[in-house]
Amino acid sequence: MWSRNSCRQNTNLVIMLYKVARKLATTYLDTLSFADRTGGLVRVMHDHRVAEKTYPMEVNQDKVVHDEQTMRRLVPNSDLTSVMYWEQVGSPTIVEDHNEWYGVEATLKLVCWYNYQLVDPDLYDPAYLVAEVISAIPFSIGSFECLAGVT
């Protein structure tokens, strides 16, 4: 992904990843017929009060998602058809730095949970569900906000 240097002062690299993950979730994953709860970039939170439980939490940076919550748990339960969210793998790296823009490389991993009892019987095959997710996400999502050429 590429960003104009003027955005670097206001937006750090993790915030950029949050924006990319949120865009992928809302623009592409939400269009899938079996997408019940999707999230952007999550952090694994540890609850020491409840027997050291860990769970993924989406940090809602822009608060335009659903009910204006700052943090959203993305934990599967029997009422949901699916839960999909993004995890950061490693740290983002600036690979090119120019006067007006810089290039960043980062890896995001998509985590998907499906409740096969609620998924359409025609989509029951896990390979088909994976293929549907892969086909929904384009190679390039273009430019938005301070980001350009996101692939």
NORMO-V648680 format. One record per residue. RES is the residue in three letters. SS is DSSP state (~ for helix, > for strand, _ for the rest). Layout:
BEGIN
<<RES & SS> <RES & SS>>
END
This chain:
BEGIN
<<MET & _> <TRP & >> <SER & >> <ARG & >> <ASN & ~> <SER & ~> <CYS & ~> <ARG & ~> <GLN & _> <ASN & _> <THR & _> <ASN & _> <LEU & ~> <VAL & ~> <ILE & ~> <MET & ~> <LEU & ~> <TYR & ~> <LYS & ~> <VAL & ~> <ALA & ~> <ARG & ~> <LYS & ~> <LEU & ~> <ALA & ~> <THR & ~> <THR & ~> <TYR & ~> <LEU & ~> <ASP & ~> <THR & ~> <LEU & _> <SER & _> <PHE & _> <ALA & _> <ASP & _> <ARG & >> <THR & >> <GLY & >> <GLY & >> <LEU & >> <VAL & >> <ARG & >> <VAL & >> <MET & >> <HIS & >> <ASP & >> <HIS & _> <ARG & _> <VAL & _> <ALA & _> <GLU & _> <LYS & >> <THR & >> <TYR & >> <PRO & >> <MET & >> <GLU & >> <VAL & >> <ASN & _> <GLN & _> <ASP & _> <LYS & _> <VAL & _> <VAL & _> <HIS & _> <ASP & _> <GLU & _> <GLN & _> <THR & _> <MET & >> <ARG & >> <ARG & >> <LEU & _> <VAL & _> <PRO & _> <ASN & _> <SER & _> <ASP & _> <LEU & _> <THR & _> <SER & >> <VAL & >> <MET & >> <TYR & >> <TRP & >> <GLU & >> <GLN & >> <VAL & >> <GLY & >> <SER & >> <PRO & >> <THR & >> <ILE & >> <VAL & >> <GLU & >> <ASP & >> <HIS & _> <ASN & _> <GLU & _> <TRP & >> <TYR & >> <GLY & >> <VAL & >> <GLU & >> <ALA & >> <THR & >> <LEU & >> <LYS & >> <LEU & >> <VAL & >> <CYS & >> <TRP & >> <TYR & >> <ASN & _> <TYR & _> <GLN & _> <LEU & _> <VAL & _> <ASP & _> <PRO & ~> <ASP & ~> <LEU & ~> <TYR & _> <ASP & _> <PRO & ~> <ALA & ~> <TYR & ~> <LEU & ~> <VAL & ~> <ALA & ~> <GLU & ~> <VAL & ~> <ILE & ~> <SER & ~> <ALA & ~> <ILE & _> <PRO & _> <PHE & _> <SER & _> <ILE & _> <GLY & >> <SER & >> <PHE & >> <GLU & _> <CYS & _> <LEU & >> <ALA & >> <GLY & >> <VAL & >> <THR & _>>
END
